[in-house]
Amino acid sequence: MITVENLSTQLSGFNLRDVSVHVEKGEFFVLMGPTGAGKTVLLEALAGLIPVKSGRIVIGEKDVTALPPEKRGIGIVYQDHALFPHLTVMDNITYGLHFRKVDKQESRARLERLIDELGLSHLTKRLPVNLSGGELQRVALARALMVSPTVLLLDEPLSALDTNFREEIRHELKRLHRSSGATFMMVTHDFAEALALADRGAVIHDGEIIQTGRIEDIFQRPDTAFVADFVGMKNIFRAEFTGTLARIGQKLSIELGRRPDNGHGFLAIRPEDVVLSKKPLDSSMRNSFKGAVSGVFDHGFYYEVHVAVTDTIFRCLITKAALIDLRVREGAEIFLSFKATAIHNF
């Protein structure tokens, strides 16, 4: 449905370099990356809002690289909604119909369906200034879908919302994706959103796509140290590999349970895969080490505990109950363990 081939742009501070990515018809695809990585630039290039220096954009079987935005069959929703402040909710939703030839009976049926699905019937006469953040986002979604786009681009639609509204709009997005039949491509810097919404995605960094694939694979099997850090691996170490062992720092050897393809590189362990205990565990875990707590950090629903094992710092996540039960405090002796299968090397 969406094919981008060797796309490059040249803007002040935000460039894309030879970006290639493919999104299947009807897919919910997520483009992830930190602030300034080029996510929004790629979306606006797809929508025809910024010029392309080189490369090609194909929607369906049509090359749209040189077409104006209104000829591409693409809708776009921004994080700040971009609604017209002087128009009512109804007028905002139907605004796009002024520029597209749509059967009146068909458009009326679609309007009624969208207003019903998004719970907007009691808001149609209001101005945007009188709407909450979640209501604004629902109106923006209705306006984009009103013209029945084949592709809907979403630029961080959840980032400006508080927790309750974010969950609400997330459910709406999943339902609208199923009911509309459109191909969704969403930009986010929040990996939790990607896990909740998408099947496949890509990570972009400094204007380049550095990994594409199933969300679970990106999450569990990152290709680079940057992607590993971005998806929250936290424990990322340079290593030398000999047989099934990985050497970290000067004194620590870790059992991989397999022979890696190369002799050096990185290994990564998710912090939630590290188990802390007062005593050595009697278990099948092939890696267990004694260490000392070097830091405890409160993250609300969980605590991040740093444990020094010789010259290496491991980062672990535990609940408040576990923190109290294990009497975790700086300087305390503690054991950490993890399975060989929890280790990812690259």
C-alpha positions as CSV (number, residue, x, y, z in Angstrom):
1,M,0.0,0.0,0.0
2,I,2.8,2.5,1.0
3,T,6.2,2.0,-0.6
4,V,8.9,4.6,0.0
5,E,12.1,4.1,-2.1
6,N,15.4,5.8,-1.4
7,L,13.6,9.0,-0.2
8,S,15.7,12.0,0.6
9,T,14.7,15.5,1.7
10,Q,16.8,18.6,2.5
11,L,15.3,20.9,5.2
12,S,17.0,23.1,7.8
13,G,18.0,20.7,10.6
14,F,15.6,17.9,9.6
15,N,16.8,15.7,6.6
16,L,15.9,12.3,5.4
17,R,18.6,10.1,3.8
18,D,17.8,7.3,1.4
19,V,14.7,6.2,3.5
20,S,13.1,3.0,2.2
21,V,10.1,1.4,3.9
22,H,7.0,-0.7,2.9
23,V,3.6,-0.8,4.6
24,E,1.1,-3.4,3.7
25,K,-2.5,-2.6,2.7
26,G,-4.7,-2.4,5.8
27,E,-1.8,-2.6,8.2
28,F,-1.3,-0.5,11.4
29,F,2.3,0.5,11.0
30,V,4.3,2.6,13.6
31,L,7.3,4.8,12.9
32,M,9.3,5.2,16.1
33,G,12.2,7.3,17.1
34,P,13.4,10.1,19.5
35,T,12.6,13.8,19.1
36,G,14.3,15.2,16.0
37,A,14.8,11.8,14.3
38,G,12.8,12.7,11.2
39,K,9.5,11.1,12.0
40,T,7.2,14.0,11.2
41,V,9.3,15.0,8.2
42,L,8.7,11.5,6.7
43,L,4.9,11.8,7.3
44,E,4.7,15.2,5.7
45,A,6.8,14.0,2.7
46,L,4.2,11.2,2.3
47,A,1.4,13.6,2.5
48,G,3.0,16.0,0.0
49,L,3.4,18.8,2.4
50,I,7.2,19.1,2.0
51,P,9.3,18.8,-1.2
52,V,11.3,15.6,-1.9
53,K,14.9,15.9,-3.1
54,S,15.1,12.4,-4.5
55,G,13.4,9.0,-4.3
56,R,9.9,7.7,-4.9
57,I,6.5,7.4,-3.0
58,V,4.0,4.9,-4.2
59,I,0.5,4.6,-2.7
60,G,-1.3,1.5,-3.9
61,E,0.0,1.2,-7.4
62,K,0.2,4.9,-8.1
63,D,3.4,6.9,-8.0
64,V,2.4,10.1,-6.0
65,T,5.8,11.6,-5.6
66,A,4.9,14.6,-7.8
67,L,1.2,14.9,-6.9
68,P,-0.3,17.6,-4.7
69,P,-1.7,16.6,-1.3
70,E,-5.3,16.5,-2.3
71,K,-4.6,14.0,-5.1
72,R,-2.8,11.4,-2.9
73,G,-5.8,9.9,-1.0
74,I,-4.1,10.5,2.3
75,G,-5.5,11.9,5.6
76,I,-3.3,13.3,8.4
77,V,-3.9,13.9,12.1
78,Y,-1.5,16.1,14.0
79,Q,-0.9,15.9,17.8
80,D,-2.2,19.5,18.2
81,H,-5.3,18.6,16.2
82,A,-5.0,21.6,13.8
83,L,-8.8,22.2,13.9
84,F,-10.2,25.5,12.5
85,P,-11.0,27.5,15.7
86,H,-13.8,29.5,14.1
87,L,-15.7,26.4,12.8
88,T,-18.0,24.2,14.7
89,V,-17.2,20.5,15.2
90,M,-19.6,19.6,12.4
91,D,-18.0,22.1,10.0
92,N,-14.6,20.9,10.9
93,I,-15.5,17.3,10.3
94,T,-17.1,18.0,6.9
95,Y,-14.5,20.6,5.7
96,G,-12.6,18.2,3.5
97,L,-15.7,17.4,1.4
98,H,-15.4,20.9,-0.2
99,F,-12.4,19.7,-2.1
100,R,-13.4,16.1,-3.0
101,K,-16.3,14.8,-5.1
102,V,-18.2,12.5,-2.9
103,D,-21.7,11.1,-3.3
104,K,-24.0,13.0,-0.9
105,Q,-25.8,9.9,0.3
106,E,-22.6,8.1,0.9
107,S,-21.0,11.1,2.7
108,R,-24.1,11.5,4.9
109,A,-24.0,7.8,5.9
110,R,-20.3,8.1,6.7
111,L,-20.8,11.3,8.7
112,E,-23.5,9.6,10.8
113,R,-21.3,6.5,11.4
114,L,-18.2,8.6,12.4
115,I,-20.2,10.8,14.8
116,D,-21.8,7.7,16.4
117,E,-18.5,5.7,16.6
118,L,-16.6,8.6,18.1
119,G,-19.3,9.8,20.5
120,L,-19.5,13.3,19.0
121,S,-23.3,13.7,18.6
122,H,-23.6,16.1,21.6
123,L,-20.6,18.2,20.4
124,T,-21.4,19.0,16.8
125,K,-22.4,22.6,17.5
126,R,-19.5,23.4,19.7
127,L,-16.3,25.3,18.8
128,P,-12.9,23.7,19.4
129,V,-12.1,26.1,22.3
130,N,-14.9,24.4,24.3
131,L,-13.6,20.8,23.9
132,S,-11.4,18.7,26.0
133,G,-8.1,17.2,24.7
134,G,-9.7,13.8,24.1
135,E,-12.7,15.4,22.3
136,L,-10.4,17.5,20.1
137,Q,-8.5,14.4,19.1
138,R,-11.7,12.5,18.2
139,V,-12.9,15.4,16.1
140,A,-9.6,15.5,14.3
141,L,-9.9,11.7,13.6
142,A,-13.4,12.1,12.3
143,R,-12.3,15.0,10.0
144,A,-9.5,12.9,8.6
145,L,-11.6,9.8,8.0
146,M,-14.6,11.8,6.6
147,V,-13.0,11.9,3.1
148,S,-12.4,8.1,3.2
149,P,-8.6,8.1,2.8
150,T,-6.8,5.0,1.7
151,V,-4.0,6.0,4.1
152,L,-4.3,7.7,7.5
153,L,-1.1,9.3,8.9
154,L,-1.1,10.0,12.6
155,D,1.6,12.3,14.1
156,E,1.9,11.4,17.8
157,P,-1.9,11.6,18.4
158,L,-1.6,10.5,22.0
159,S,1.4,12.5,23.3
160,A,-0.6,15.7,24.2
161,L,-3.2,13.8,26.2
162,D,-3.4,12.9,29.9
163,T,-3.4,9.2,30.9
164,N,-7.2,8.7,30.9
165,F,-7.7,10.4,27.5
166,R,-4.7,8.6,26.1
167,E,-6.2,5.2,26.9
168,E,-9.5,6.2,25.5
169,I,-8.1,7.4,22.2
170,R,-5.9,4.3,21.9
171,H,-9.0,2.2,22.0
172,E,-10.7,4.4,19.4
173,L,-7.7,4.1,17.1
174,K,-7.8,0.3,17.2
175,R,-11.5,0.2,16.6
176,L,-11.4,2.8,13.8
177,H,-8.5,0.9,12.1
178,R,-10.6,-2.3,12.0
179,S,-13.8,-0.5,10.9
180,S,-12.4,1.9,8.3
181,G,-10.3,-0.6,6.3
182,A,-7.7,2.2,5.9
183,T,-3.9,1.7,6.2
184,F,-2.7,3.5,9.4
185,M,0.8,4.8,9.8
186,M,1.5,6.4,13.2
187,V,4.5,8.3,14.5
188,T,5.5,8.0,18.1
189,H,8.4,8.2,20.5
190,D,6.6,5.9,23.0
191,F,7.4,2.2,22.5
192,A,4.5,1.2,24.8
193,E,2.1,2.8,22.3
194,A,3.7,0.8,19.5
195,L,3.3,-2.5,21.4
196,A,-0.4,-1.7,22.1
197,L,-1.4,-0.7,18.6
198,A,0.8,-2.0,15.8
199,D,1.9,-5.3,14.3
200,R,4.9,-3.9,12.5
201,G,7.0,-0.8,12.6
202,A,10.3,0.9,12.0
203,V,12.8,2.8,14.1
204,I,14.2,6.0,12.6
205,H,17.3,7.8,13.9
206,D,19.0,10.9,12.5
207,G,17.0,10.8,9.3
208,E,17.7,7.1,8.6
209,I,15.6,3.9,9.0
210,I,17.8,1.6,11.2
211,Q,15.4,-1.3,11.8
212,T,12.1,-2.5,10.4
213,G,10.1,-5.6,11.4
214,R,7.5,-7.0,13.7
215,I,7.1,-4.9,16.9
216,E,7.9,-7.9,19.1
217,D,11.1,-8.6,17.1
218,I,12.2,-5.0,17.5
219,F,11.4,-5.2,21.2
220,Q,13.1,-8.5,21.9
221,R,15.8,-8.6,19.1
222,P,17.2,-5.1,18.4
223,D,19.8,-4.8,15.6
224,T,21.9,-2.0,17.2
225,A,22.8,-0.6,20.6
226,F,20.7,2.5,19.8
227,V,17.6,0.4,19.1
228,A,18.2,-1.7,22.2
229,D,18.4,1.4,24.4
230,F,15.3,2.9,22.7
231,V,13.2,-0.1,23.4
232,G,14.3,-0.1,27.1
233,M,16.8,-2.9,27.2
234,K,18.8,-0.8,29.7
235,N,21.5,-3.5,30.3
236,I,23.6,-3.1,27.2
237,F,27.2,-4.1,27.3
238,R,30.2,-4.4,25.0
239,A,31.4,-8.0,25.0
240,E,33.9,-10.4,23.7
241,F,32.5,-13.8,22.8
242,T,34.4,-17.1,23.2
243,G,32.4,-20.3,22.7
244,T,29.2,-19.9,24.6
245,L,30.7,-17.3,27.0
246,A,30.5,-13.5,26.8
247,R,33.3,-11.5,28.6
248,I,32.2,-8.1,30.0
249,G,34.6,-5.7,31.5
250,Q,37.7,-7.2,33.2
251,K,36.2,-9.8,35.4
252,L,32.7,-10.9,34.4
253,S,31.8,-13.9,32.2
254,I,28.2,-14.6,31.2
255,E,26.8,-17.9,29.8
256,L,24.9,-17.4,26.6
257,G,23.8,-21.0,26.1
258,R,24.7,-20.7,22.4
259,R,27.6,-19.7,20.2
260,P,27.2,-16.2,18.7
261,D,28.0,-15.7,15.0
262,N,30.7,-13.1,15.7
263,G,33.5,-12.8,18.2
264,H,32.6,-9.4,19.6
265,G,29.8,-6.9,19.7
266,F,27.0,-6.2,22.3
267,L,24.8,-8.2,24.5
268,A,21.6,-6.8,26.1
269,I,19.2,-7.9,28.8
270,R,15.8,-6.4,29.6
271,P,15.7,-5.1,33.2
272,E,12.5,-7.0,33.9
273,D,14.3,-10.2,33.1
274,V,16.8,-9.8,35.9
275,V,15.7,-11.5,39.2
276,L,16.9,-10.2,42.6
277,S,17.1,-12.4,45.7
278,K,18.6,-12.4,49.2
279,K,20.3,-15.7,48.6
280,P,21.5,-17.6,45.5
281,L,18.5,-19.1,43.7
282,D,18.1,-22.8,43.3
283,S,16.8,-22.6,39.7
284,S,17.7,-23.4,36.1
285,M,19.0,-19.9,35.5
286,R,22.5,-20.2,34.1
287,N,23.7,-16.8,35.3
288,S,23.7,-15.8,39.0
289,F,26.0,-13.3,40.6
290,K,26.5,-11.6,44.0
291,G,26.6,-7.8,43.9
292,A,25.9,-4.7,45.9
293,V,23.1,-2.2,45.4
294,S,24.5,1.0,44.0
295,G,21.2,2.9,43.5
296,V,17.5,2.8,44.0
297,F,15.2,4.9,41.9
298,D,11.4,5.4,42.4
299,H,9.4,5.3,39.1
300,G,5.9,5.3,40.6
301,F,4.6,1.8,39.9
302,Y,8.0,0.2,40.1
303,Y,11.6,0.8,41.3
304,E,14.7,0.6,39.2
305,V,17.6,-0.9,41.2
306,H,21.2,-0.7,40.1
307,V,23.4,-3.5,41.2
308,A,27.2,-3.5,40.9
309,V,28.7,-6.9,40.0
310,T,32.5,-6.4,40.0
311,D,33.0,-3.5,37.5
312,T,29.6,-3.9,35.8
313,I,26.3,-2.1,36.7
314,F,23.1,-4.1,36.1
315,R,19.7,-2.3,36.0
316,C,16.7,-4.3,37.4
317,L,13.0,-3.5,37.8
318,I,11.0,-4.6,40.9
319,T,7.8,-3.8,42.7
320,K,7.5,-1.8,45.9
321,A,6.5,-5.1,47.7
322,A,9.7,-6.8,46.4
323,L,11.8,-3.8,47.5
324,I,10.5,-4.0,51.0
325,D,10.7,-7.8,51.2
326,L,14.3,-7.9,49.9
327,R,15.3,-4.9,52.1
328,V,16.9,-3.2,49.1
329,R,18.9,-0.2,50.0
330,E,22.2,1.3,48.8
331,G,25.2,-0.7,49.9
332,A,23.2,-3.9,50.6
333,E,24.5,-7.2,49.4
334,I,22.1,-8.9,46.9
335,F,22.1,-11.7,44.3
336,L,20.9,-11.2,40.7
337,S,20.1,-14.0,38.2
338,F,18.8,-14.2,34.6
339,K,18.3,-17.0,32.1
340,A,20.6,-17.4,29.1
341,T,17.5,-17.2,26.9
342,A,16.9,-13.6,28.2
343,I,20.2,-12.5,26.6
344,H,20.2,-10.9,23.2
345,N,23.5,-10.5,21.4
346,F,24.3,-8.5,18.2
